[in-house]
Amino acid sequence: METTEIIKALPTLSIDERLSIATIALNSIEAQKQVMTDRQVEQQLRVAANLAIDDYTHDPDLTIFTNLDGEDFLE
């Protein structure tokens, strides 16, 4: 059904039917908005993780303990 057909049909529906349609439409918009927000957060976390990888492999302050790699932990 096209948008214009839906708009033309609305006045022929009861108030309860129109409220039901409005509720369903608003809920679907809210759900879509939440999905987009979750995707944006996931993308930002991915970017931050990639930046952290570079820091944790090249920053001497963060890699100082790698000098101990291969040594026994308890002696």
Jmol script that loads the backbone (N, CA, C; Angstrom):
load data "model"
ATOM      1  N   MET A   1       0.848  -1.173   0.000  1.00  0.00           N
ATOM      2  CA  MET A   1       0.000   0.000   0.000  1.00  0.00           C
ATOM      3  C   MET A   1       0.894   1.237   0.000  1.00  0.00           C
ATOM      4  N   GLU A   2       0.576   2.185  -0.835  1.00  0.00           N
ATOM      5  CA  GLU A   2       1.348   3.425  -0.935  1.00  0.00           C
ATOM      6  C   GLU A   2       0.971   4.388   0.190  1.00  0.00           C
ATOM      7  N   THR A   3       1.849   5.316   0.478  1.00  0.00           N
ATOM      8  CA  THR A   3       1.621   6.300   1.532  1.00  0.00           C
ATOM      9  C   THR A   3       0.346   7.099   1.272  1.00  0.00           C
ATOM     10  N   THR A   4       0.163   7.523   0.025  1.00  0.00           N
ATOM     11  CA  THR A   4      -1.035   8.323  -0.289  1.00  0.00           C
ATOM     12  C   THR A   4      -2.311   7.518  -0.065  1.00  0.00           C
ATOM     13  N   GLU A   5      -2.284   6.225  -0.351  1.00  0.00           N
ATOM     14  CA  GLU A   5      -3.453   5.377  -0.109  1.00  0.00           C
ATOM     15  C   GLU A   5      -3.745   5.260   1.384  1.00  0.00           C
ATOM     16  N   ILE A   6      -2.702   5.147   2.161  1.00  0.00           N
ATOM     17  CA  ILE A   6      -2.872   5.052   3.616  1.00  0.00           C
ATOM     18  C   ILE A   6      -3.481   6.346   4.154  1.00  0.00           C
ATOM     19  N   ILE A   7      -2.960   7.484   3.698  1.00  0.00           N
ATOM     20  CA  ILE A   7      -3.460   8.780   4.164  1.00  0.00           C
ATOM     21  C   ILE A   7      -4.922   8.962   3.778  1.00  0.00           C
ATOM     22  N   LYS A   8      -5.294   8.549   2.575  1.00  0.00           N
ATOM     23  CA  LYS A   8      -6.690   8.653   2.130  1.00  0.00           C
ATOM     24  C   LYS A   8      -7.601   7.733   2.939  1.00  0.00           C
ATOM     25  N   ALA A   9      -7.086   6.583   3.368  1.00  0.00           N
ATOM     26  CA  ALA A   9      -7.899   5.611   4.094  1.00  0.00           C
ATOM     27  C   ALA A   9      -8.086   5.987   5.560  1.00  0.00           C
ATOM     28  N   LEU A  10      -7.195   6.773   6.118  1.00  0.00           N
ATOM     29  CA  LEU A  10      -7.262   7.108   7.543  1.00  0.00           C
ATOM     30  C   LEU A  10      -8.603   7.699   7.982  1.00  0.00           C
ATOM     31  N   PRO A  11      -9.150   8.667   7.265  1.00  0.00           N
ATOM     32  CA  PRO A  11     -10.422   9.243   7.726  1.00  0.00           C
ATOM     33  C   PRO A  11     -11.587   8.240   7.751  1.00  0.00           C
ATOM     34  N   THR A  12     -11.476   7.168   7.015  1.00  0.00           N
ATOM     35  CA  THR A  12     -12.557   6.178   6.994  1.00  0.00           C
ATOM     36  C   THR A  12     -12.478   5.197   8.161  1.00  0.00           C
ATOM     37  N   LEU A  13     -11.383   5.234   8.889  1.00  0.00           N
ATOM     38  CA  LEU A  13     -11.190   4.316  10.010  1.00  0.00           C
ATOM     39  C   LEU A  13     -11.732   4.918  11.302  1.00  0.00           C
ATOM     40  N   SER A  14     -11.997   4.059  12.248  1.00  0.00           N
ATOM     41  CA  SER A  14     -12.445   4.529  13.563  1.00  0.00           C
ATOM     42  C   SER A  14     -11.271   5.154  14.311  1.00  0.00           C
ATOM     43  N   ILE A  15     -11.601   5.882  15.359  1.00  0.00           N
ATOM     44  CA  ILE A  15     -10.546   6.494  16.176  1.00  0.00           C
ATOM     45  C   ILE A  15      -9.640   5.421  16.766  1.00  0.00           C
ATOM     46  N   ASP A  16     -10.205   4.331  17.244  1.00  0.00           N
ATOM     47  CA  ASP A  16      -9.396   3.245  17.804  1.00  0.00           C
ATOM     48  C   ASP A  16      -8.442   2.665  16.764  1.00  0.00           C
ATOM     49  N   GLU A  17      -8.932   2.493  15.540  1.00  0.00           N
ATOM     50  CA  GLU A  17      -8.075   1.947  14.480  1.00  0.00           C
ATOM     51  C   GLU A  17      -6.944   2.923  14.147  1.00  0.00           C
ATOM     52  N   ARG A  18      -7.277   4.203  14.088  1.00  0.00           N
ATOM     53  CA  ARG A  18      -6.242   5.203  13.785  1.00  0.00           C
ATOM     54  C   ARG A  18      -5.212   5.296  14.911  1.00  0.00           C
ATOM     55  N   LEU A  19      -5.676   5.230  16.149  1.00  0.00           N
ATOM     56  CA  LEU A  19      -4.742   5.254  17.274  1.00  0.00           C
ATOM     57  C   LEU A  19      -3.852   4.013  17.276  1.00  0.00           C
ATOM     58  N   SER A  20      -4.428   2.894  16.922  1.00  0.00           N
ATOM     59  CA  SER A  20      -3.646   1.669  16.842  1.00  0.00           C
ATOM     60  C   SER A  20      -2.558   1.783  15.774  1.00  0.00           C
ATOM     61  N   ILE A  21      -2.926   2.321  14.624  1.00  0.00           N
ATOM     62  CA  ILE A  21      -1.952   2.515  13.532  1.00  0.00           C
ATOM     63  C   ILE A  21      -0.862   3.488  13.965  1.00  0.00           C
ATOM     64  N   ALA A  22      -1.255   4.586  14.619  1.00  0.00           N
ATOM     65  CA  ALA A  22      -0.279   5.579  15.078  1.00  0.00           C
ATOM     66  C   ALA A  22       0.680   4.964  16.089  1.00  0.00           C
ATOM     67  N   THR A  23       0.152   4.156  16.997  1.00  0.00           N
ATOM     68  CA  THR A  23       0.990   3.507  18.003  1.00  0.00           C
ATOM     69  C   THR A  23       1.983   2.563  17.356  1.00  0.00           C
ATOM     70  N   ILE A  24       1.511   1.761  16.418  1.00  0.00           N
ATOM     71  CA  ILE A  24       2.395   0.824  15.719  1.00  0.00           C
ATOM     72  C   ILE A  24       3.473   1.585  14.950  1.00  0.00           C
ATOM     73  N   ALA A  25       3.085   2.671  14.284  1.00  0.00           N
ATOM     74  CA  ALA A  25       4.049   3.463  13.508  1.00  0.00           C
ATOM     75  C   ALA A  25       5.106   4.075  14.426  1.00  0.00           C
ATOM     76  N   LEU A  26       4.669   4.648  15.547  1.00  0.00           N
ATOM     77  CA  LEU A  26       5.631   5.251  16.476  1.00  0.00           C
ATOM     78  C   LEU A  26       6.560   4.213  17.088  1.00  0.00           C
ATOM     79  N   ASN A  27       6.020   3.058  17.429  1.00  0.00           N
ATOM     80  CA  ASN A  27       6.871   1.991  17.986  1.00  0.00           C
ATOM     81  C   ASN A  27       7.904   1.522  16.972  1.00  0.00           C
ATOM     82  N   SER A  28       7.508   1.427  15.712  1.00  0.00           N
ATOM     83  CA  SER A  28       8.471   0.979  14.695  1.00  0.00           C
ATOM     84  C   SER A  28       9.549   2.027  14.464  1.00  0.00           C
ATOM     85  N   ILE A  29       9.176   3.300  14.556  1.00  0.00           N
ATOM     86  CA  ILE A  29      10.165   4.378  14.418  1.00  0.00           C
ATOM     87  C   ILE A  29      11.152   4.334  15.586  1.00  0.00           C
ATOM     88  N   GLU A  30      10.617   4.160  16.784  1.00  0.00           N
ATOM     89  CA  GLU A  30      11.484   4.097  17.976  1.00  0.00           C
ATOM     90  C   GLU A  30      12.436   2.907  17.891  1.00  0.00           C
ATOM     91  N   ALA A  31      11.920   1.762  17.434  1.00  0.00           N
ATOM     92  CA  ALA A  31      12.769   0.572  17.292  1.00  0.00           C
ATOM     93  C   ALA A  31      13.861   0.810  16.256  1.00  0.00           C
ATOM     94  N   GLN A  32      13.507   1.441  15.151  1.00  0.00           N
ATOM     95  CA  GLN A  32      14.485   1.736  14.098  1.00  0.00           C
ATOM     96  C   GLN A  32      15.538   2.697  14.610  1.00  0.00           C
ATOM     97  N   LYS A  33      15.111   3.694  15.371  1.00  0.00           N
ATOM     98  CA  LYS A  33      16.044   4.672  15.935  1.00  0.00           C
ATOM     99  C   LYS A  33      17.026   3.981  16.877  1.00  0.00           C
ATOM    100  N   GLN A  34      16.540   3.042  17.683  1.00  0.00           N
ATOM    101  CA  GLN A  34      17.403   2.322  18.616  1.00  0.00           C
ATOM    102  C   GLN A  34      18.420   1.469  17.872  1.00  0.00           C
ATOM    103  N   VAL A  35      17.995   0.821  16.780  1.00  0.00           N
ATOM    104  CA  VAL A  35      18.909  -0.003  15.985  1.00  0.00           C
ATOM    105  C   VAL A  35      20.011   0.870  15.408  1.00  0.00           C
ATOM    106  N   MET A  36      19.654   2.044  14.888  1.00  0.00           N
ATOM    107  CA  MET A  36      20.662   2.928  14.328  1.00  0.00           C
ATOM    108  C   MET A  36      21.630   3.380  15.411  1.00  0.00           C
ATOM    109  N   THR A  37      21.108   3.678  16.589  1.00  0.00           N
ATOM    110  CA  THR A  37      21.960   4.109  17.688  1.00  0.00           C
ATOM    111  C   THR A  37      22.921   2.989  18.086  1.00  0.00           C
ATOM    112  N   ASP A  38      22.424   1.753  18.187  1.00  0.00           N
ATOM    113  CA  ASP A  38      23.277   0.618  18.527  1.00  0.00           C
ATOM    114  C   ASP A  38      24.371   0.427  17.483  1.00  0.00           C
ATOM    115  N   ARG A  39      24.022   0.580  16.220  1.00  0.00           N
ATOM    116  CA  ARG A  39      25.020   0.445  15.151  1.00  0.00           C
ATOM    117  C   ARG A  39      26.078   1.530  15.260  1.00  0.00           C
ATOM    118  N   GLN A  40      25.655   2.749  15.564  1.00  0.00           N
ATOM    119  CA  GLN A  40      26.613   3.844  15.687  1.00  0.00           C
ATOM    120  C   GLN A  40      27.553   3.603  16.865  1.00  0.00           C
ATOM    121  N   VAL A  41      27.021   3.133  17.975  1.00  0.00           N
ATOM    122  CA  VAL A  41      27.855   2.837  19.149  1.00  0.00           C
ATOM    123  C   VAL A  41      28.844   1.731  18.806  1.00  0.00           C
ATOM    124  N   GLU A  42      28.352   0.680  18.136  1.00  0.00           N
ATOM    125  CA  GLU A  42      29.234  -0.423  17.760  1.00  0.00           C
ATOM    126  C   GLU A  42      30.349   0.059  16.844  1.00  0.00           C
ATOM    127  N   GLN A  43      30.020   0.937  15.913  1.00  0.00           N
ATOM    128  CA  GLN A  43      31.031   1.460  14.992  1.00  0.00           C
ATOM    129  C   GLN A  43      32.059   2.301  15.762  1.00  0.00           C
ATOM    130  N   GLN A  44      31.602   3.122  16.695  1.00  0.00           N
ATOM    131  CA  GLN A  44      32.525   3.937  17.472  1.00  0.00           C
ATOM    132  C   GLN A  44      33.437   3.077  18.344  1.00  0.00           C
ATOM    133  N   LEU A  45      32.882   2.019  18.910  1.00  0.00           N
ATOM    134  CA  LEU A  45      33.702   1.106  19.715  1.00  0.00           C
ATOM    135  C   LEU A  45      34.745   0.410  18.852  1.00  0.00           C
ATOM    136  N   ARG A  46      34.377   0.050  17.646  1.00  0.00           N
ATOM    137  CA  ARG A  46      35.320  -0.599  16.732  1.00  0.00           C
ATOM    138  C   ARG A  46      36.480   0.341  16.408  1.00  0.00           C
ATOM    139  N   VAL A  47      36.162   1.607  16.138  1.00  0.00           N
ATOM    140  CA  VAL A  47      37.201   2.598  15.837  1.00  0.00           C
ATOM    141  C   VAL A  47      38.111   2.790  17.056  1.00  0.00           C
ATOM    142  N   ALA A  48      37.511   2.908  18.238  1.00  0.00           N
ATOM    143  CA  ALA A  48      38.302   3.093  19.463  1.00  0.00           C
ATOM    144  C   ALA A  48      39.202   1.895  19.723  1.00  0.00           C
ATOM    145  N   ALA A  49      38.702   0.692  19.482  1.00  0.00           N
ATOM    146  CA  ALA A  49      39.521  -0.512  19.695  1.00  0.00           C
ATOM    147  C   ALA A  49      40.705  -0.522  18.739  1.00  0.00           C
ATOM    148  N   ASN A  50      40.470  -0.141  17.491  1.00  0.00           N
ATOM    149  CA  ASN A  50      41.580  -0.109  16.530  1.00  0.00           C
ATOM    150  C   ASN A  50      42.629   0.922  16.919  1.00  0.00           C
ATOM    151  N   LEU A  51      42.190   2.058  17.442  1.00  0.00           N
ATOM    152  CA  LEU A  51      43.143   3.066  17.902  1.00  0.00           C
ATOM    153  C   LEU A  51      43.915   2.565  19.118  1.00  0.00           C
ATOM    154  N   ALA A  52      43.247   1.859  20.000  1.00  0.00           N
ATOM    155  CA  ALA A  52      43.906   1.331  21.196  1.00  0.00           C
ATOM    156  C   ALA A  52      44.946   0.281  20.832  1.00  0.00           C
ATOM    157  N   ILE A  53      44.659  -0.511  19.823  1.00  0.00           N
ATOM    158  CA  ILE A  53      45.633  -1.524  19.383  1.00  0.00           C
ATOM    159  C   ILE A  53      46.937  -0.848  19.003  1.00  0.00           C
ATOM    160  N   ASP A  54      46.845   0.236  18.272  1.00  0.00           N
ATOM    161  CA  ASP A  54      48.059   0.953  17.869  1.00  0.00           C
ATOM    162  C   ASP A  54      48.799   1.478  19.096  1.00  0.00           C
ATOM    163  N   ASP A  55      48.059   2.052  20.046  1.00  0.00           N
ATOM    164  CA  ASP A  55      48.696   2.551  21.273  1.00  0.00           C
ATOM    165  C   ASP A  55      49.374   1.430  22.044  1.00  0.00           C
ATOM    166  N   TYR A  56      48.678   0.336  22.219  1.00  0.00           N
ATOM    167  CA  TYR A  56      49.200  -0.753  23.044  1.00  0.00           C
ATOM    168  C   TYR A  56      50.306  -1.557  22.359  1.00  0.00           C
ATOM    169  N   THR A  57      50.564  -1.296  21.092  1.00  0.00           N
ATOM    170  CA  THR A  57      51.672  -1.990  20.433  1.00  0.00           C
ATOM    171  C   THR A  57      52.879  -1.081  20.204  1.00  0.00           C
ATOM    172  N   HIS A  58      52.683   0.236  20.294  1.00  0.00           N
ATOM    173  CA  HIS A  58      53.792   1.143  19.985  1.00  0.00           C
ATOM    174  C   HIS A  58      54.148   2.139  21.087  1.00  0.00           C
ATOM    175  N   ASP A  59      53.272   2.395  22.024  1.00  0.00           N
ATOM    176  CA  ASP A  59      53.542   3.371  23.087  1.00  0.00           C
ATOM    177  C   ASP A  59      54.429   2.727  24.152  1.00  0.00           C
ATOM    178  N   PRO A  60      55.654   3.245  24.339  1.00  0.00           N
ATOM    179  CA  PRO A  60      56.586   2.638  25.299  1.00  0.00           C
ATOM    180  C   PRO A  60      56.028   2.569  26.722  1.00  0.00           C
ATOM    181  N   ASP A  61      55.218   3.522  27.119  1.00  0.00           N
ATOM    182  CA  ASP A  61      54.640   3.484  28.465  1.00  0.00           C
ATOM    183  C   ASP A  61      53.674   2.309  28.618  1.00  0.00           C
ATOM    184  N   LEU A  62      53.076   1.887  27.532  1.00  0.00           N
ATOM    185  CA  LEU A  62      52.102   0.794  27.600  1.00  0.00           C
ATOM    186  C   LEU A  62      52.711  -0.560  27.252  1.00  0.00           C
ATOM    187  N   THR A  63      53.874  -0.547  26.621  1.00  0.00           N
ATOM    188  CA  THR A  63      54.491  -1.817  26.208  1.00  0.00           C
ATOM    189  C   THR A  63      55.680  -2.207  27.073  1.00  0.00           C
ATOM    190  N   ILE A  64      55.945  -1.444  28.111  1.00  0.00           N
ATOM    191  CA  ILE A  64      57.135  -1.681  28.927  1.00  0.00           C
ATOM    192  C   ILE A  64      57.188  -3.102  29.499  1.00  0.00           C
ATOM    193  N   PHE A  65      56.049  -3.650  29.876  1.00  0.00           N
ATOM    194  CA  PHE A  65      56.051  -4.976  30.484  1.00  0.00           C
ATOM    195  C   PHE A  65      56.199  -6.106  29.464  1.00  0.00           C
ATOM    196  N   THR A  66      56.158  -5.775  28.166  1.00  0.00           N
ATOM    197  CA  THR A  66      56.399  -6.827  27.176  1.00  0.00           C
ATOM    198  C   THR A  66      57.851  -7.294  27.216  1.00  0.00           C
ATOM    199  N   ASN A  67      58.710  -6.506  27.862  1.00  0.00           N
ATOM    200  CA  ASN A  67      60.106  -6.937  28.038  1.00  0.00           C
ATOM    201  C   ASN A  67      60.172  -8.206  28.869  1.00  0.00           C
ATOM    202  N   LEU A  68      59.135  -8.444  29.664  1.00  0.00           N
ATOM    203  CA  LEU A  68      59.099  -9.613  30.533  1.00  0.00           C
ATOM    204  C   LEU A  68      58.435 -10.813  29.846  1.00  0.00           C
ATOM    205  N   ASP A  69      57.956 -10.631  28.640  1.00  0.00           N
ATOM    206  CA  ASP A  69      57.324 -11.762  27.917  1.00  0.00           C
ATOM    207  C   ASP A  69      58.300 -12.908  27.807  1.00  0.00           C
ATOM    208  N   GLY A  70      57.809 -14.080  28.070  1.00  0.00           N
ATOM    209  CA  GLY A  70      58.631 -15.274  27.971  1.00  0.00           C
ATOM    210  C   GLY A  70      59.298 -15.665  29.269  1.00  0.00           C
ATOM    211  N   GLU A  71      59.319 -14.765  30.246  1.00  0.00           N
ATOM    212  CA  GLU A  71      59.899 -15.087  31.553  1.00  0.00           C
ATOM    213  C   GLU A  71      58.855 -15.763  32.406  1.00  0.00           C
ATOM    214  N   ASP A  72      59.327 -16.619  33.304  1.00  0.00           N
ATOM    215  CA  ASP A  72      58.416 -17.287  34.225  1.00  0.00           C
ATOM    216  C   ASP A  72      57.788 -16.256  35.164  1.00  0.00           C
ATOM    217  N   PHE A  73      56.520 -16.421  35.397  1.00  0.00           N
ATOM    218  CA  PHE A  73      55.804 -15.503  36.273  1.00  0.00           C
ATOM    219  C   PHE A  73      56.186 -15.702  37.732  1.00  0.00           C
ATOM    220  N   LEU A  74      56.253 -16.936  38.134  1.00  0.00           N
ATOM    221  CA  LEU A  74      56.628 -17.243  39.514  1.00  0.00           C
ATOM    222  C   LEU A  74      57.991 -17.887  39.528  1.00  0.00           C
ATOM    223  N   GLU A  75      58.870 -17.328  40.310  1.00  0.00           N
ATOM    224  CA  GLU A  75      60.213 -17.932  40.437  1.00  0.00           C
ATOM    225  C   GLU A  75      60.552 -18.119  41.866  1.00  0.00           C
TER     226      GLU A  75
END
end "model"
wireframe off; spacefill off
backbone 0.3
color backbone group
